[in-house]
Every structure is written in structure tokens, then in C-alpha cells.
Amino acid sequence: MARVLIVGAGLAGSLCAALLRRELSPRGLRVVVWDKARGAGGRMATSRSCHDPRCAADLGAQYVTRVPEDAEKHRRFYDELLTHGVLKPLTAQVDGMVMKEGAENFVAPQGISSIPKHYLKEADAEIFYDHCVTQINLRDGKWEVCINTGSSDQFDGVILTMPVPQILQLQGDFANKSSDVGPSIVVHTSVSFGTRHLEWDKEKVQQLILNHLKDIIPHLPKPTSIKCQKWRYSQVTQPFPGSPGHIQLHTKPFLVCGGDGFVHSNFDGCIDSAMSVVEALRSSL
């Protein structure tokens, strides 16, 4: 049975895993998913309070926007998520948001990470967290993939869906609860602030943000807990030329890069990339 490794349990990786099971599992394909984090989501991350898990905040994507040009082609994906209650229409107004005519917004009631978790459940894959890939080497017609603990495993194909800067850092052959629950508040900084303080100590940056928040909301109660999340890799500003959805680096054994870095940085972009990766793997098999 052929084994394919997907590196990254974010939206693109989890959707790839689900599509591979739906479309290629009759061919005897077994899908394995590795992610360096302690849970699924990637940039669709949801943090839950250690005092009450029902108190949650989305740290990455806050909502999903469906634009008219993608509405029909990706209808089955949205319909599935709406039917399962993973998504629901966003009816609140978002201050400063300019909506494209015909566009629709959706929010995830159980947290934005429930989207990739839904697809991982559908994929019925072997999922391993705390697996940070460091090297990929070609060994006897298979890819030997190593992680930071020093252990490794071999696969017939590898799909890399982490941010492109992380792909470029890889070594090896391929590179040569309810009423008692208080609200959660998410404070996003601007891109320029994030860039300017990217290498600062996180505690110092957190205090800058808290000081400014106190100026905006002076009577805000003291929080029970705080989590400061730094996104080194956020939205893609310059995708791969031509936006092909994936880039195949090796034919036999199969090695491909996918994710929003190869198309466009939103929900529909990850769908497009996952579909192109699955089609490429179908051709390879």
C-alpha cells in the first residue's frame, strides 16, 4: 500500500488529506499527516482558555469570505461545512470591512480551527503532532523524511503545505462553557507593526499591545489569561508566478509543494491548491 505524507495540518493540508481519501483511497493509498504544532489548524488557529475551554478566540483567520467567482465552483465545499454546522453565515458588521458586491462572509461557531479538524476527521489519516520536519532525502526510490527529534520514516510521496519560507529551510536531497463565561477579545496589530517588531521579545510586544488596548478601552477588566501570538508567516502577498496551485519537484517518488503560497491567500485559494495537488497525484499514480 502506497503511503503519502502531508506535511502541515492547516487548511490546505487537511483538505488534501480528505480529498485523497475520497478520490484515491480505492487505489490502496494511505495518508499520513505530520505537523510541528501540538494540534491542527495552522494559520486557522483557535486558542481555548485553560480555565474554561468554551472560552475561545481565533488567533489567525477570523471569518471566511466567499466571492462570486468562486461561489459555484466551490459550492460543494461550503455546502458541506454549512450542513455540518462547521460554518454559518456571518451577520454582524465588521468595522472597516469593504465587501465586494455579491460576496458572503461565514464564521465558524466552534472556532476557525474546526474547519481543518473537520477535514482531518473525514480523511481518516494517521495524524502526528510535534513532528517538525527538518530533512527530506531520497532513499531507494522513497522519500526518507526526518524530524527534529532525529527519527525518520519513508514514504512513496510527500506533499508539503507549510508556508514557503519553511519549505525553503528544509535540508536534504530535495533542497539541495455559558453565562459564567466572559468574552474573549482578539487584538490584531497592523502589518507594519508586526513587521517592525517581528524580532522583539514577545513579552515586550505584548505589553505594548496591552498599553494601547488600555488607552482604547480604559475600563476593560483584567483578563484571566493572555496569549500573545506572533505570526511570522501570515498572508501571502506575492504568490508563485502564474498561481498554478502546486509545484511538482520530483516525479518518482512523488514530491510536490502546495498551499496558498502557490495560488492566492484565502479559503478558496487553499481549495484550489488542494484540488490541483490531488489531480497531480492522481496522474502520478
Secondary structure as UniProt FT lines:
FT   STRAND          2..7
FT   HELIX           11..24
FT   HELIX           25..27
FT   STRAND          29..34
FT   TURN            42..43
FT   STRAND          46..48
FT   TURN            53..54
FT   STRAND          56..58
FT   STRAND          64..66
FT   HELIX           68..71
FT   TURN            72..74
FT   HELIX           75..83
FT   TURN            84..85
FT   STRAND          88..89
FT   TURN            95..96
FT   TURN            101..102
FT   STRAND          104..107
FT   TURN            109..110
FT   TURN            112..113
FT   HELIX           114..123
FT   STRAND          126..128
FT   STRAND          133..139
FT   TURN            140..141
FT   STRAND          142..147
FT   TURN            148..149
FT   STRAND          152..155
FT   STRAND          157..160
FT   HELIX           164..168
FT   HELIX           173..175
FT   TURN            179..180
FT   HELIX           191..196
FT   TURN            197..199
FT   HELIX           202..216
FT   TURN            218..219
FT   TURN            241..242
FT   STRAND          246..250
FT   TURN            251..253
FT   STRAND          254..258
FT   HELIX           260..262
FT   HELIX           267..284
//
